[in-house]
Each structure stands twice: as structure tokens, then as C-alpha cells.
Amino acid sequence: MGSKLILIPLLALIPVTLSYSGGAPEAVCEDMTPKHPNPPQPPKTFPYKVSVSENEIKSGGRTQITISGDGYKGFLLQVRDGDKPVGSFQIPDDHRYAKTINCSGKRNAATHKNSATKKELTLDWTAPRGSKGKDYVIYVTVATDGEVYWARQPTETIKVA
Ligand SMILES: *[C@@H]1O[C@H](CO)[C@@H](O)[C@H](O)[C@H]1NC(C)=O
């Protein structure tokens, strides 16, 4: 009896410290903001770098997106047309650090698979077919750990020519 009373508050703490250790859930697809108790860090202080191998690709073409920096545990990555995630990520099932999730579209978001510290991660992304003339923006949420994170940060652009 007594032990039950002690267990409940302890269990309530677990989601806070291990927030999304297995990746962002689909529930945060839209606002890309973790449901952590801490607010996001100010966008201007974003310390990570997002780069693309090619800023201009063909409709249905592929490019590589890299998130690098001083170490991060979690991320959510989307390429957006306005506020809609588009295209798809190609991540093998046995990838050590990353996996795809379906944000009302097949594999159109990428997230971490575990809370290992990552310093540089490169992922393949394919533009949708019939997207000629579109300009997309890469958005990321990056979490240094369960407490410090930057949410829905607009970064590089990808032009479909
Ligand atoms: C996402 O969509 C793919 C392709 O339809 C499917 O194989 C996969 O199981 C889906 N993933 C989840 C988590 O629903």
C-alpha cells in the first residue's frame, strides 16, 4: 500500500526526463514543438547548422540534408510547402540514429530513434513529383536534451526547378 503512493509521483517524473527518447510522436507533426514543460529557446540563439547538398533539384529529385552541431539528442525535420510537410525521407530501417514518421503523408518527417548524442546526421530527402517551380523551406526542431530545445526553426531552402 505504502509503496504505491511513492511510485506514482516517481512515474510522473519519467516523461519529463526521458521526453521522446524514441523520437518525436506524430502528435507534434504540426507545431513541431515538444510537449516538454520547458518553453523553447529563442530562435535567434539556434546553435545548430542545417545544410543541403543541393539547393536546387528536379521534381522527384533527391537531396541530402545535414543537421550538425555541438551534440543533440533529439530532432524533428520536415521540408515544408508553406506549413505543410512535403516529399519523403529515405532512411533505412536499421539506421542507427534516425527514422521516419508519417505526418499525414508517407515518411514526410524524420526524427531521432534514440537519445544518443548526435553531432552530424545526413538524411536523404526526395521532392514530390509535379513540384516544378516550388520553393520549400527546411524546418527543424532540435533538442540538446530534454530541457533545452529550439522549435520549428526555418533554415535552408530547396528550389525545385
Ligand atoms: C508510415 O507509412 C508507411 C507507408 O504507408 C507504413 O509502412 C508505416 O507503417 C507507417 N508508419 C507508421 C508509424 O504508421
The ligand as an ORCA input file, in Angstrom:
! r2SCAN-3c Opt
* xyz 0 1
  C       4.005      5.104    -42.346
  O       3.610      4.801    -43.651
  C       4.295      3.683    -44.198
  C       3.884      3.553    -45.653
  O       2.494      3.570    -45.805
  C       3.962      2.438    -43.390
  O       4.657      1.336    -43.899
  C       4.371      2.674    -41.952
  O       3.994      1.595    -41.147
  C       3.736      3.949    -41.420
  N       4.294      4.211    -40.104
  C       3.525      4.402    -39.034
  C       4.266      4.641    -37.768
  O       2.306      4.400    -39.079
*
